[in-house]
Amino acid sequence: MVAGYGTKTDKKMKIDNALVDRLAELSRLEFDDSGKEKIKDDLQKIFDMMDKLNDLNVDGVEPLIYMSDEVNVLRADEVKGQVSREEALLNAPQHDSDFFKVPKVIKK
């Protein structure tokens, strides 16, 4: 549930340009005007669906923890088909005797 949203006394949440701009800033996205309108419509549909879900009577319904009663079946890890260091370094565009060389990506 969204904080401050979804109780019977709350008004319907309105998706506006300020909210879309804030969400875009937080998610590091950029929208043109048509994209912003599409996002506003999509978000409004999501919140409308949440409104419908909040109207359901769930008294006596236990929270669902797992989708089924199945338990994960895990297998032991098995080592298969190893590549030696020398063979792996043969495919590297840049390397020294022991390691791959890659371009620096973090600048201080």
KEKOL-137061 format. One record per atom (N, C-alpha, C, O): residue number from 0; residue in three letters; atom name; x, y, z. Coordinates in Angstrom, 1 decimal, m for minus. Example, Ala and Ser with C-alpha at 12.3 -4.5 7.8 and 13.67 -1.06 7.14 Angstrom:
0,ALA,N,13.2,m5.7,7.8
0,ALA,CA,12.3,m4.5,7.8
0,ALA,C,13.2,m3.3,7.8
0,ALA,O,14.2,m3.3,8.5
1,SER,N,12.8,m2.2,7.1
1,SER,CA,13.7,m1.1,7.1
1,SER,C,12.9,0.0,7.9
1,SER,O,13.4,1.1,8.0
***
This chain:
0,MET,N,0.8,m1.2,0.0
0,MET,CA,0.0,0.0,0.0
0,MET,C,0.9,1.2,0.0
0,MET,O,1.9,1.3,0.7
1,VAL,N,0.5,2.2,m0.7
1,VAL,CA,1.3,3.5,m0.8
1,VAL,C,1.0,4.3,0.4
1,VAL,O,m0.2,4.4,0.8
2,ALA,N,2.0,4.9,1.0
2,ALA,CA,1.8,5.6,2.3
2,ALA,C,0.8,6.8,2.0
2,ALA,O,0.9,7.5,1.1
3,GLY,N,m0.2,6.8,2.9
3,GLY,CA,m1.1,7.9,2.8
3,GLY,C,m2.2,7.7,1.7
3,GLY,O,m2.9,8.6,1.3
4,TYR,N,m2.2,6.5,1.2
4,TYR,CA,m3.2,6.2,0.1
4,TYR,C,m3.8,4.8,0.4
4,TYR,O,m3.2,3.9,0.9
5,GLY,N,m5.1,4.7,0.0
5,GLY,CA,m5.7,3.4,0.0
5,GLY,C,m6.7,3.2,1.1
5,GLY,O,m7.3,2.2,1.2
6,THR,N,m6.8,4.1,2.1
6,THR,CA,m7.8,3.9,3.1
6,THR,C,m9.1,4.5,2.6
6,THR,O,m9.1,5.3,1.7
7,LYS,N,m10.2,4.1,3.2
7,LYS,CA,m11.6,4.5,2.7
7,LYS,C,m11.7,6.0,2.8
7,LYS,O,m12.5,6.6,2.1
8,THR,N,m11.0,6.7,3.8
8,THR,CA,m11.2,8.1,4.0
8,THR,C,m10.4,9.0,3.0
8,THR,O,m10.6,10.2,2.9
9,ASP,N,m9.4,8.3,2.4
9,ASP,CA,m8.5,9.1,1.5
9,ASP,C,m9.2,9.4,0.2
9,ASP,O,m10.0,8.7,m0.3
10,LYS,N,m8.8,10.6,m0.4
10,LYS,CA,m9.3,10.9,m1.7
10,LYS,C,m8.5,10.2,m2.7
10,LYS,O,m7.4,9.7,m2.5
11,LYS,N,m9.1,10.1,m3.9
11,LYS,CA,m8.4,9.4,m5.0
11,LYS,C,m7.1,10.2,m5.3
11,LYS,O,m7.1,11.4,m5.4
12,MET,N,m6.0,9.4,m5.4
12,MET,CA,m4.7,10.1,m5.7
12,MET,C,m4.7,10.6,m7.1
12,MET,O,m5.0,9.9,m8.1
13,LYS,N,m4.3,11.8,m7.3
13,LYS,CA,m4.2,12.4,m8.6
13,LYS,C,m2.7,12.4,m9.1
13,LYS,O,m1.9,12.9,m8.4
14,ILE,N,m2.5,11.9,m10.2
14,ILE,CA,m1.2,11.9,m10.8
14,ILE,C,m1.0,13.1,m11.6
14,ILE,O,m1.8,13.4,m12.6
15,ASP,N,m0.1,14.0,m11.3
15,ASP,CA,0.1,15.2,m12.0
15,ASP,C,1.6,15.3,m12.5
15,ASP,O,2.4,14.4,m12.2
16,ASN,N,1.9,16.4,m13.2
16,ASN,CA,3.2,16.6,m13.8
16,ASN,C,4.3,16.6,m12.7
16,ASN,O,5.4,16.2,m12.9
17,ALA,N,4.0,17.2,m11.6
17,ALA,CA,5.0,17.4,m10.5
17,ALA,C,5.4,16.0,m10.0
17,ALA,O,6.5,15.7,m9.7
18,LEU,N,4.4,15.1,m9.8
18,LEU,CA,4.7,13.7,m9.4
18,LEU,C,5.5,13.0,m10.4
18,LEU,O,6.5,12.3,m10.1
19,VAL,N,5.1,13.1,m11.7
19,VAL,CA,5.9,12.4,m12.7
19,VAL,C,7.3,13.0,m12.8
19,VAL,O,8.2,12.2,m13.0
20,ASP,N,7.4,14.3,m12.7
20,ASP,CA,8.8,14.9,m12.7
20,ASP,C,9.6,14.3,m11.5
20,ASP,O,10.8,14.1,m11.7
21,ARG,N,9.0,14.2,m10.3
21,ARG,CA,9.8,13.7,m9.2
21,ARG,C,10.2,12.3,m9.4
21,ARG,O,11.3,11.9,m9.1
22,LEU,N,9.2,11.5,m9.9
22,LEU,CA,9.6,10.0,m10.1
22,LEU,C,10.6,9.9,m11.2
22,LEU,O,11.5,9.1,m11.1
23,ALA,N,10.6,10.7,m12.2
23,ALA,CA,11.6,10.7,m13.3
23,ALA,C,12.9,11.1,m12.7
23,ALA,O,13.9,10.5,m13.1
24,GLU,N,13.0,12.1,m11.8
24,GLU,CA,14.2,12.5,m11.2
24,GLU,C,14.8,11.4,m10.4
24,GLU,O,16.0,11.1,m10.5
25,LEU,N,14.0,10.7,m9.5
25,LEU,CA,14.4,9.7,m8.7
25,LEU,C,14.9,8.4,m9.5
25,LEU,O,15.8,7.8,m9.1
26,SER,N,14.3,8.2,m10.6
26,SER,CA,14.6,7.0,m11.4
26,SER,C,15.6,7.3,m12.5
26,SER,O,16.0,6.5,m13.3
27,ARG,N,16.0,8.6,m12.6
27,ARG,CA,17.0,9.0,m13.6
27,ARG,C,16.5,8.8,m15.0
27,ARG,O,17.2,8.4,m15.9
28,LEU,N,15.2,9.1,m15.2
28,LEU,CA,14.6,9.0,m16.5
28,LEU,C,14.2,10.4,m17.0
28,LEU,O,14.1,11.3,m16.3
29,GLU,N,14.1,10.4,m18.3
29,GLU,CA,13.7,11.7,m19.0
29,GLU,C,12.5,11.4,m19.9
29,GLU,O,12.5,10.4,m20.6
30,PHE,N,11.5,12.2,m19.8
30,PHE,CA,10.3,12.0,m20.7
30,PHE,C,10.0,13.3,m21.5
30,PHE,O,10.2,14.4,m20.9
31,ASP,N,9.7,13.1,m22.7
31,ASP,CA,9.2,14.3,m23.5
31,ASP,C,7.7,14.5,m23.1
31,ASP,O,7.2,13.7,m22.3
32,ASP,N,7.0,15.5,m23.6
32,ASP,CA,5.7,15.8,m23.2
32,ASP,C,4.7,14.6,m23.5
32,ASP,O,3.8,14.3,m22.7
33,SER,N,4.9,14.0,m24.6
33,SER,CA,4.0,12.8,m25.0
33,SER,C,4.3,11.6,m24.1
33,SER,O,3.3,10.9,m23.6
34,GLY,N,5.5,11.4,m23.8
34,GLY,CA,5.9,10.3,m22.9
34,GLY,C,5.4,10.6,m21.5
34,GLY,O,5.0,9.7,m20.8
35,LYS,N,5.4,11.9,m21.0
35,LYS,CA,5.0,12.2,m19.7
35,LYS,C,3.5,12.0,m19.6
35,LYS,O,3.0,11.5,m18.6
36,GLU,N,2.7,12.3,m20.6
36,GLU,CA,1.3,12.0,m20.6
36,GLU,C,1.0,10.5,m20.6
36,GLU,O,0.1,10.1,m19.9
37,LYS,N,1.7,9.7,m21.3
37,LYS,CA,1.6,8.3,m21.3
37,LYS,C,1.8,7.7,m19.9
37,LYS,O,1.1,6.9,m19.4
38,ILE,N,2.9,8.2,m19.3
38,ILE,CA,3.3,7.7,m17.9
38,ILE,C,2.2,8.1,m16.9
38,ILE,O,1.8,7.3,m16.1
39,LYS,N,1.7,9.4,m17.1
39,LYS,CA,0.6,9.8,m16.2
39,LYS,C,m0.6,8.9,m16.3
39,LYS,O,m1.2,8.5,m15.3
40,ASP,N,m1.0,8.6,m17.5
40,ASP,CA,m2.1,7.7,m17.8
40,ASP,C,m1.9,6.3,m17.2
40,ASP,O,m2.8,5.8,m16.5
41,ASP,N,m0.7,5.8,m17.4
41,ASP,CA,m0.4,4.4,m16.9
41,ASP,C,m0.4,4.4,m15.3
41,ASP,O,m0.9,3.5,m14.7
42,LEU,N,0.2,5.4,m14.7
42,LEU,CA,0.2,5.5,m13.3
42,LEU,C,m1.2,5.6,m12.7
42,LEU,O,m1.5,5.0,m11.7
43,GLN,N,m2.0,6.5,m13.4
43,GLN,CA,m3.4,6.6,m12.9
43,GLN,C,m4.1,5.3,m13.0
43,GLN,O,m4.9,5.0,m12.1
44,LYS,N,m3.9,4.5,m14.0
44,LYS,CA,m4.6,3.2,m14.1
44,LYS,C,m4.1,2.3,m13.0
44,LYS,O,m4.9,1.5,m12.5
45,ILE,N,m2.8,2.3,m12.7
45,ILE,CA,m2.3,1.5,m11.6
45,ILE,C,m3.0,1.9,m10.3
45,ILE,O,m3.4,1.0,m9.5
46,PHE,N,m3.0,3.2,m10.0
46,PHE,CA,m3.7,3.6,m8.7
46,PHE,C,m5.2,3.3,m8.7
46,PHE,O,m5.7,3.0,m7.6
47,ASP,N,m5.8,3.4,m9.9
47,ASP,CA,m7.2,3.1,m9.9
47,ASP,C,m7.4,1.6,m9.6
47,ASP,O,m8.4,1.2,m8.9
48,MET,N,m6.5,0.7,m10.1
48,MET,CA,m6.6,m0.7,m9.8
48,MET,C,m6.3,m0.9,m8.3
48,MET,O,m7.0,m1.8,m7.7
49,MET,N,m5.4,m0.2,m7.7
49,MET,CA,m5.2,m0.3,m6.2
49,MET,C,m6.5,0.1,m5.5
49,MET,O,m6.8,m0.5,m4.5
50,ASP,N,m7.2,1.1,m6.0
50,ASP,CA,m8.4,1.5,m5.3
50,ASP,C,m9.4,0.3,m5.3
50,ASP,O,m10.1,0.0,m4.3
51,LYS,N,m9.5,m0.3,m6.5
51,LYS,CA,m10.4,m1.5,m6.6
51,LYS,C,m10.0,m2.6,m5.6
51,LYS,O,m10.9,m3.2,m5.0
52,LEU,N,m8.7,m2.8,m5.5
52,LEU,CA,m8.2,m3.9,m4.6
52,LEU,C,m8.5,m3.5,m3.2
52,LEU,O,m8.8,m4.4,m2.3
53,ASN,N,m8.4,m2.2,m2.8
53,ASN,CA,m8.6,m1.8,m1.5
53,ASN,C,m10.1,m1.9,m1.1
53,ASN,O,m10.4,m2.0,0.1
54,ASP,N,m11.0,m2.0,m2.0
54,ASP,CA,m12.4,m2.2,m1.8
54,ASP,C,m12.8,m3.7,m1.5
54,ASP,O,m13.9,m3.9,m1.0
55,LEU,N,m11.9,m4.6,m1.7
55,LEU,CA,m12.2,m6.0,m1.4
55,LEU,C,m12.3,m6.3,0.0
55,LEU,O,m11.5,m5.7,0.8
56,ASN,N,m13.2,m7.2,0.4
56,ASN,CA,m13.3,m7.6,1.8
56,ASN,C,m12.4,m8.8,2.0
56,ASN,O,m12.6,m9.8,1.4
57,VAL,N,m11.4,m8.6,2.8
57,VAL,CA,m10.4,m9.6,3.0
57,VAL,C,m10.4,m10.1,4.5
57,VAL,O,m9.4,m10.7,5.0
58,ASP,N,m11.5,m9.9,5.2
58,ASP,CA,m11.6,m10.3,6.5
58,ASP,C,m11.5,m11.8,6.6
58,ASP,O,m12.2,m12.5,5.8
59,GLY,N,m10.6,m12.3,7.4
59,GLY,CA,m10.5,m13.8,7.6
59,GLY,C,m9.6,m14.4,6.5
59,GLY,O,m9.4,m15.6,6.6
60,VAL,N,m9.0,m13.7,5.7
60,VAL,CA,m8.1,m14.2,4.6
60,VAL,C,m6.7,m14.1,5.2
60,VAL,O,m6.2,m13.0,5.5
61,GLU,N,m6.0,m15.3,5.2
61,GLU,CA,m4.7,m15.3,5.7
61,GLU,C,m3.7,m14.7,4.6
61,GLU,O,m3.9,m14.9,3.4
62,PRO,N,m2.7,m14.0,5.0
62,PRO,CA,m1.7,m13.5,4.1
62,PRO,C,m1.1,m14.6,3.3
62,PRO,O,m0.7,m15.6,3.9
63,LEU,N,m0.8,m14.4,2.0
63,LEU,CA,m0.2,m15.4,1.2
63,LEU,C,1.3,m15.1,1.3
63,LEU,O,1.8,m14.1,0.9
64,ILE,N,2.0,m16.2,1.7
64,ILE,CA,3.5,m16.1,1.7
64,ILE,C,4.1,m16.6,0.5
64,ILE,O,5.0,m16.1,m0.1
65,TYR,N,3.6,m17.8,0.1
65,TYR,CA,4.1,m18.5,m1.1
65,TYR,C,3.0,m18.7,m2.1
65,TYR,O,1.8,m18.9,m1.7
66,MET,N,3.3,m18.7,m3.4
66,MET,CA,2.2,m19.0,m4.4
66,MET,C,1.8,m20.4,m4.4
66,MET,O,0.6,m20.7,m4.8
67,SER,N,2.6,m21.3,m4.0
67,SER,CA,2.2,m22.7,m3.9
67,SER,C,2.9,m23.4,m2.7
67,SER,O,3.7,m22.8,m2.0
68,ASP,N,2.5,m24.7,m2.5
68,ASP,CA,3.1,m25.4,m1.4
68,ASP,C,4.4,m26.1,m1.8
68,ASP,O,5.0,m26.8,m1.0
69,GLU,N,4.8,m25.9,m3.1
69,GLU,CA,6.0,m26.5,m3.6
69,GLU,C,7.2,m25.9,m2.8
69,GLU,O,7.3,m24.8,m2.5
70,VAL,N,8.2,m26.8,m2.6
70,VAL,CA,9.5,m26.3,m2.0
70,VAL,C,10.6,m26.4,m3.0
70,VAL,O,10.6,m27.3,m3.9
71,ASN,N,11.4,m25.4,m3.0
71,ASN,CA,12.5,m25.4,m4.0
71,ASN,C,13.3,m26.7,m3.9
71,ASN,O,13.7,m27.1,m2.8
72,VAL,N,13.5,m27.2,m5.1
72,VAL,CA,14.3,m28.4,m5.2
72,VAL,C,15.7,m28.0,m5.7
72,VAL,O,15.9,m27.6,m6.8
73,LEU,N,16.7,m28.0,m4.8
73,LEU,CA,18.0,m27.6,m5.2
73,LEU,C,18.9,m28.8,m5.4
73,LEU,O,18.7,m29.8,m4.8
74,ARG,N,19.8,m28.6,m6.3
74,ARG,CA,20.8,m29.7,m6.6
74,ARG,C,22.1,m29.2,m6.2
74,ARG,O,22.4,m28.0,m6.1
75,ALA,N,23.0,m30.1,m6.0
75,ALA,CA,24.4,m29.8,m5.6
75,ALA,C,25.1,m29.2,m6.9
75,ALA,O,24.8,m29.7,m8.0
76,ASP,N,25.9,m28.3,m6.6
76,ASP,CA,26.7,m27.7,m7.7
76,ASP,C,27.7,m28.8,m8.2
76,ASP,O,28.4,m29.4,m7.4
77,GLU,N,27.8,m28.9,m9.5
77,GLU,CA,28.8,m29.8,m10.1
77,GLU,C,29.7,m29.0,m11.1
77,GLU,O,29.2,m28.2,m11.9
78,VAL,N,31.0,m29.3,m10.9
78,VAL,CA,31.9,m28.6,m11.8
78,VAL,C,31.9,m29.4,m13.2
78,VAL,O,32.2,m30.6,m13.2
79,LYS,N,31.7,m28.6,m14.2
79,LYS,CA,31.6,m29.2,m15.6
79,LYS,C,32.4,m28.3,m16.5
79,LYS,O,32.2,m27.1,m16.5
80,GLY,N,33.2,m28.9,m17.3
80,GLY,CA,33.9,m28.2,m18.4
80,GLY,C,34.6,m26.9,m17.9
80,GLY,O,34.1,m25.8,m18.0
81,GLN,N,35.8,m27.1,m17.5
81,GLN,CA,36.6,m25.9,m17.0
81,GLN,C,37.5,m25.4,m18.1
81,GLN,O,37.9,m26.1,m19.0
82,VAL,N,37.8,m24.1,m18.1
82,VAL,CA,38.7,m23.5,m19.0
82,VAL,C,39.9,m23.0,m18.2
82,VAL,O,39.7,m22.4,m17.2
83,SER,N,41.0,m23.4,m18.7
83,SER,CA,42.2,m23.0,m17.9
83,SER,C,42.4,m21.5,m18.1
83,SER,O,41.9,m20.8,m19.0
84,ARG,N,43.2,m20.9,m17.2
84,ARG,CA,43.5,m19.5,m17.2
84,ARG,C,44.2,m19.1,m18.5
84,ARG,O,43.8,m18.1,m19.1
85,GLU,N,45.1,m19.9,m19.0
85,GLU,CA,45.8,m19.6,m20.2
85,GLU,C,44.8,m19.6,m21.4
85,GLU,O,44.9,m18.7,m22.3
86,GLU,N,43.9,m20.6,m21.5
86,GLU,CA,42.9,m20.6,m22.5
86,GLU,C,42.0,m19.4,m22.5
86,GLU,O,41.6,m18.8,m23.5
87,ALA,N,41.5,m19.0,m21.3
87,ALA,CA,40.7,m17.9,m21.1
87,ALA,C,41.4,m16.6,m21.6
87,ALA,O,40.8,m15.7,m22.2
88,LEU,N,42.6,m16.4,m21.2
88,LEU,CA,43.4,m15.2,m21.6
88,LEU,C,43.6,m15.1,m23.1
88,LEU,O,43.9,m14.1,m23.6
89,LEU,N,43.6,m16.3,m23.8
89,LEU,CA,43.8,m16.2,m25.2
89,LEU,C,42.7,m15.5,m25.9
89,LEU,O,42.9,m14.9,m27.0
90,ASN,N,41.5,m15.4,m25.3
90,ASN,CA,40.3,m14.7,m25.9
90,ASN,C,40.3,m13.3,m25.5
90,ASN,O,39.4,m12.5,m26.0
91,ALA,N,41.1,m12.8,m24.6
91,ALA,CA,41.1,m11.5,m24.1
91,ALA,C,41.8,m10.5,m25.0
91,ALA,O,42.9,m10.8,m25.5
92,PRO,N,41.2,m9.4,m25.3
92,PRO,CA,41.9,m8.4,m26.2
92,PRO,C,43.1,m7.8,m25.5
92,PRO,O,44.1,m7.5,m26.2
93,GLN,N,43.1,m7.7,m24.2
93,GLN,CA,44.2,m7.2,m23.4
93,GLN,C,44.4,m8.0,m22.2
93,GLN,O,43.4,m8.3,m21.5
94,HIS,N,45.6,m8.4,m21.9
94,HIS,CA,45.8,m9.2,m20.7
94,HIS,C,47.3,m9.2,m20.4
94,HIS,O,48.1,m8.9,m21.2
95,ASP,N,47.6,m9.6,m19.1
95,ASP,CA,49.1,m9.8,m18.8
95,ASP,C,49.2,m11.3,m18.5
95,ASP,O,48.4,m12.1,m19.0
96,SER,N,50.2,m11.7,m17.8
96,SER,CA,50.4,m13.1,m17.6
96,SER,C,49.3,m13.8,m16.8
96,SER,O,49.1,m15.0,m16.9
97,ASP,N,48.6,m13.0,m15.9
97,ASP,CA,47.6,m13.7,m15.0
97,ASP,C,46.2,m13.1,m15.1
97,ASP,O,45.2,m13.8,m14.7
98,PHE,N,46.0,m11.9,m15.6
98,PHE,CA,44.7,m11.2,m15.5
98,PHE,C,44.3,m10.6,m16.8
98,PHE,O,45.1,m10.2,m17.6
99,PHE,N,43.0,m10.4,m16.9
99,PHE,CA,42.4,m9.6,m17.9
99,PHE,C,42.6,m8.1,m17.7
99,PHE,O,42.6,m7.7,m16.5
100,LYS,N,42.9,m7.4,m18.7
100,LYS,CA,43.0,m5.9,m18.5
100,LYS,C,41.8,m5.3,m19.1
100,LYS,O,41.4,m5.6,m20.3
101,VAL,N,41.2,m4.4,m18.3
101,VAL,CA,39.9,m3.7,m18.8
101,VAL,C,40.1,m2.2,m18.6
101,VAL,O,40.9,m1.8,m17.8
102,PRO,N,39.4,m1.4,m19.4
102,PRO,CA,39.5,0.0,m19.3
102,PRO,C,39.0,0.5,m17.9
102,PRO,O,38.1,m0.2,m17.3
103,LYS,N,39.6,1.5,m17.4
103,LYS,CA,39.2,2.1,m16.1
103,LYS,C,37.8,2.7,m16.3
103,LYS,O,37.5,3.5,m17.2
104,VAL,N,36.9,2.3,m15.4
104,VAL,CA,35.5,2.8,m15.5
104,VAL,C,35.1,3.8,m14.3
104,VAL,O,34.2,4.5,m14.4
105,ILE,N,35.9,3.7,m13.2
105,ILE,CA,35.7,4.6,m12.1
105,ILE,C,36.7,5.7,m12.0
105,ILE,O,37.9,5.4,m11.9
106,LYS,N,36.3,6.9,m12.2
106,LYS,CA,37.2,8.0,m12.1
106,LYS,C,37.1,8.7,m10.8
106,LYS,O,36.0,8.9,m10.3
107,LYS,N,38.2,9.1,m10.2
107,LYS,CA,38.2,9.7,m8.9
107,LYS,C,38.4,11.2,m9.1
107,LYS,O,38.4,12.0,m8.1
***
